[in-house]
Structure formats: C-alpha cells, structure tokens
Amino acid sequence: MKQKLGRGFTLKELVLGGVHGQNYARSLGIAIDLRRKDTCSETLNVNGKRIKDYVSSMILAPRRGKYEKKPQVKEANKEVLSGPEASFQNTTRSVVPLPKKEPGYTWTTITKGMTGDIVYKTLRKETKTARGFYKRMELIKAKAKGGKK
C-alpha cells in the first residue's frame, strides 16, 4: 500500500520520538491528530523515528533563566551553531518525508532463452505445483493401479 502523510502524529508516536507533551510538540511545529489510532507497530516505529530525526535536526534559541530539566532540543550557542549539525537544520515547513520503499520488481535484459519460452504454460505449471495438483494426480494413479491388482 502507498503510505501517505497524515494530518498529524499520535501521542504514542510522540512519546516514542522523545517528545513529551502536546503543547511542547505543537510549539516545535509537530502536528498532532488526536483522532488517529496506532494499529500497526511498523508505522508506529517509522513515525517515531521520523519525529526523532526532526527533533534532532532542530536548533532553538536558548531559554531564559535556569531550568532543572535538560532541554529536549538543542539550544543555540556558539558550539552548536559552529558544528556540522547546524547545516542540516530543517528550515522547511514540511515534516520529515516518509522513507521510500524499494520497488518489488527488477529490470533485466531479455535473452534468447526467454523468447522461446511460453510464459503462460510455465505460470500454470508453477501454480498447479504450488497447489498440489500433481501430487493428487500421482495418488489417484497409485490408487487406480493398486485397485486393479
């Protein structure tokens, strides 16, 4: 299925991403959708990782006063702004994009052996083998031979 960006993240995804509190998440520019439910652990982990990437790339202006808790987002100071992380800061209004999946097919060159094959017959034979058609036929033949003796 094609994944789409939603209207926002769930509260579980925020906690998994390391952001605690709705108001704090909204102040960072993270949209929250309270109607959404997490039904799949894969999407929960993917979205949690997206939030972590988004928050790790942010640099905010320093807070005034002294706080007991360490800030969840890097504060702007000379060391942080001169570091390599400052060049990767997300300045766009969009969230971190969804990871792209690998396509389920691969391209190859057509050989002479491929052109001589009849693909429909090959596919039918593989389907019948997978469903056990030929095994049933062998059992029926074995019963027919055993019954005539």
C-alpha positions as a Markdown table, in Angstrom:
| # | Residue | x | y | z |
|---|---|---|---|---|
| 1 | Met | 0.0 | 0.0 | 0.0 |
| 2 | Lys | 1.1 | 3.5 | -0.6 |
| 3 | Gln | 1.9 | 5.4 | 2.5 |
| 4 | Lys | 0.7 | 9.0 | 2.8 |
| 5 | Leu | 1.5 | 11.8 | 5.2 |
| 6 | Gly | -1.3 | 12.1 | 7.7 |
| 7 | Arg | -2.8 | 15.1 | 9.5 |
| 8 | Gly | -0.5 | 14.6 | 12.4 |
| 9 | Phe | 1.2 | 12.2 | 14.8 |
| 10 | Thr | -0.4 | 10.2 | 17.6 |
| 11 | Leu | 0.5 | 10.6 | 21.3 |
| 12 | Lys | 2.3 | 7.2 | 21.3 |
| 13 | Glu | 4.4 | 8.2 | 18.4 |
| 14 | Leu | 5.4 | 11.5 | 20.2 |
| 15 | Val | 6.4 | 9.6 | 23.3 |
| 16 | Leu | 8.4 | 7.1 | 21.1 |
| 17 | Gly | 10.1 | 10.0 | 19.3 |
| 18 | Gly | 11.2 | 11.5 | 22.7 |
| 19 | Val | 8.8 | 14.5 | 22.7 |
| 20 | His | 6.6 | 14.6 | 25.9 |
| 21 | Gly | 3.6 | 16.8 | 25.9 |
| 22 | Gln | 1.1 | 18.0 | 23.3 |
| 23 | Asn | 1.8 | 21.7 | 23.8 |
| 24 | Tyr | 5.6 | 21.2 | 23.6 |
| 25 | Ala | 5.2 | 19.2 | 20.4 |
| 26 | Arg | 3.0 | 21.9 | 18.8 |
| 27 | Ser | 5.5 | 24.6 | 19.8 |
| 28 | Leu | 8.1 | 22.6 | 17.9 |
| 29 | Gly | 5.9 | 22.6 | 14.8 |
| 30 | Ile | 4.8 | 18.9 | 15.1 |
| 31 | Ala | 1.1 | 18.4 | 14.2 |
| 32 | Ile | -0.9 | 16.1 | 16.4 |
| 33 | Asp | -4.0 | 14.2 | 15.4 |
| 34 | Leu | -5.9 | 13.0 | 18.4 |
| 35 | Arg | -8.4 | 11.0 | 16.3 |
| 36 | Arg | -5.8 | 8.7 | 14.9 |
| 37 | Lys | -5.1 | 5.3 | 16.5 |
| 38 | Asp | -2.0 | 3.2 | 16.1 |
| 39 | Thr | -3.0 | -0.1 | 14.7 |
| 40 | Cys | 0.4 | -1.3 | 13.4 |
| 41 | Ser | 3.7 | -1.4 | 15.2 |
| 42 | Glu | 5.6 | -0.8 | 12.0 |
| 43 | Thr | 4.1 | 2.6 | 11.3 |
| 44 | Leu | 4.4 | 3.4 | 15.0 |
| 45 | Asn | 8.2 | 2.8 | 14.8 |
| 46 | Val | 8.6 | 4.6 | 11.5 |
| 47 | Asn | 6.8 | 7.7 | 12.7 |
| 48 | Gly | 8.6 | 7.7 | 16.0 |
| 49 | Lys | 11.9 | 7.6 | 14.0 |
| 50 | Arg | 10.7 | 10.5 | 11.8 |
| 51 | Ile | 10.0 | 12.6 | 15.0 |
| 52 | Lys | 13.4 | 11.7 | 16.4 |
| 53 | Asp | 15.1 | 12.8 | 13.1 |
| 54 | Tyr | 13.0 | 16.0 | 13.0 |
| 55 | Val | 13.8 | 17.0 | 16.7 |
| 56 | Ser | 17.5 | 16.1 | 16.4 |
| 57 | Ser | 17.9 | 18.4 | 13.4 |
| 58 | Met | 16.3 | 21.4 | 15.2 |
| 59 | Ile | 18.3 | 24.1 | 16.9 |
| 60 | Leu | 16.2 | 26.6 | 19.0 |
| 61 | Ala | 17.0 | 29.9 | 20.6 |
| 62 | Pro | 18.3 | 29.5 | 24.2 |
| 63 | Arg | 15.9 | 29.6 | 27.0 |
| 64 | Arg | 16.0 | 32.4 | 29.6 |
| 65 | Gly | 16.7 | 31.5 | 33.2 |
| 66 | Lys | 17.8 | 28.3 | 34.7 |
| 67 | Tyr | 15.9 | 25.1 | 34.3 |
| 68 | Glu | 16.2 | 21.8 | 36.2 |
| 69 | Lys | 15.4 | 19.6 | 33.2 |
| 70 | Lys | 17.7 | 19.3 | 30.3 |
| 71 | Pro | 16.0 | 20.6 | 27.1 |
| 72 | Gln | 14.8 | 18.0 | 24.6 |
| 73 | Val | 16.0 | 20.1 | 21.7 |
| 74 | Lys | 19.5 | 21.6 | 21.2 |
| 75 | Glu | 19.8 | 25.2 | 22.3 |
| 76 | Ala | 21.6 | 27.6 | 20.0 |
| 77 | Asn | 25.1 | 28.6 | 21.3 |
| 78 | Lys | 28.5 | 29.1 | 19.7 |
| 79 | Glu | 29.4 | 25.4 | 19.9 |
| 80 | Val | 26.2 | 24.1 | 18.4 |
| 81 | Leu | 26.0 | 26.7 | 15.7 |
| 82 | Ser | 29.6 | 26.1 | 14.6 |
| 83 | Gly | 29.1 | 22.3 | 14.5 |
| 84 | Pro | 28.1 | 20.2 | 11.5 |
| 85 | Glu | 24.5 | 19.7 | 12.8 |
| 86 | Ala | 23.7 | 23.4 | 12.2 |
| 87 | Ser | 23.9 | 22.9 | 8.4 |
| 88 | Phe | 21.3 | 20.1 | 8.4 |
| 89 | Gln | 18.7 | 22.0 | 10.3 |
| 90 | Asn | 15.2 | 21.6 | 8.8 |
| 91 | Thr | 14.0 | 25.0 | 7.7 |
| 92 | Thr | 11.1 | 23.9 | 5.5 |
| 93 | Arg | 7.5 | 23.9 | 6.7 |
| 94 | Ser | 7.1 | 20.3 | 5.8 |
| 95 | Val | 7.8 | 17.4 | 8.2 |
| 96 | Val | 10.5 | 14.8 | 7.6 |
| 97 | Pro | 9.3 | 12.8 | 4.5 |
| 98 | Leu | 8.3 | 9.2 | 4.6 |
| 99 | Pro | 11.0 | 6.7 | 3.8 |
| 100 | Lys | 10.9 | 5.4 | 0.2 |
| 101 | Lys | 10.4 | 1.7 | -0.3 |
| 102 | Glu | 12.3 | -0.4 | -2.7 |
| 103 | Pro | 10.3 | -1.4 | -5.8 |
| 104 | Gly | 9.1 | -5.0 | -5.8 |
| 105 | Tyr | 10.4 | -5.7 | -9.3 |
| 106 | Thr | 13.8 | -5.6 | -11.0 |
| 107 | Trp | 14.7 | -4.9 | -14.6 |
| 108 | Thr | 16.7 | -7.4 | -16.7 |
| 109 | Thr | 17.7 | -7.9 | -20.3 |
| 110 | Ile | 15.7 | -10.4 | -22.4 |
| 111 | Thr | 17.7 | -13.4 | -23.6 |
| 112 | Lys | 17.1 | -15.7 | -26.5 |
| 113 | Gly | 16.1 | -18.5 | -24.0 |
| 114 | Met | 13.4 | -16.2 | -22.6 |
| 115 | Thr | 11.9 | -15.5 | -26.0 |
| 116 | Gly | 11.5 | -19.2 | -26.8 |
| 117 | Asp | 9.5 | -19.9 | -23.5 |
| 118 | Ile | 5.8 | -19.9 | -23.3 |
| 119 | Val | 5.2 | -17.9 | -20.2 |
| 120 | Tyr | 1.5 | -18.9 | -19.7 |
| 121 | Lys | 2.3 | -22.6 | -19.6 |
| 122 | Thr | 5.1 | -22.1 | -17.2 |
| 123 | Leu | 3.0 | -20.0 | -14.8 |
| 124 | Arg | 0.1 | -22.5 | -14.9 |
| 125 | Lys | 2.6 | -25.4 | -14.2 |
| 126 | Glu | 4.0 | -23.5 | -11.2 |
| 127 | Thr | 0.6 | -22.6 | -9.9 |
| 128 | Lys | -0.6 | -26.3 | -10.1 |
| 129 | Thr | 2.6 | -27.5 | -8.4 |
| 130 | Ala | 2.1 | -25.0 | -5.6 |
| 131 | Arg | -1.5 | -26.1 | -5.0 |
| 132 | Gly | -0.5 | -29.8 | -5.0 |
| 133 | Phe | -2.3 | -30.7 | -8.2 |
| 134 | Tyr | 0.4 | -33.1 | -9.5 |
| 135 | Lys | 0.7 | -34.9 | -6.1 |
| 136 | Arg | -3.0 | -35.5 | -6.1 |
| 137 | Met | -2.8 | -36.9 | -9.6 |
| 138 | Glu | 0.0 | -39.3 | -8.6 |
| 139 | Leu | -2.1 | -40.5 | -5.6 |
| 140 | Ile | -5.1 | -41.1 | -7.9 |
| 141 | Lys | -2.9 | -43.1 | -10.3 |
| 142 | Ala | -1.4 | -45.1 | -7.5 |
| 143 | Lys | -4.9 | -46.0 | -6.1 |
| 144 | Ala | -6.0 | -46.9 | -9.6 |
| 145 | Lys | -3.1 | -49.3 | -10.1 |
| 146 | Gly | -3.5 | -50.7 | -6.6 |
| 147 | Gly | -7.2 | -51.4 | -7.1 |
| 148 | Lys | -6.7 | -53.4 | -10.4 |
| 149 | Lys | -4.4 | -55.9 | -8.8 |
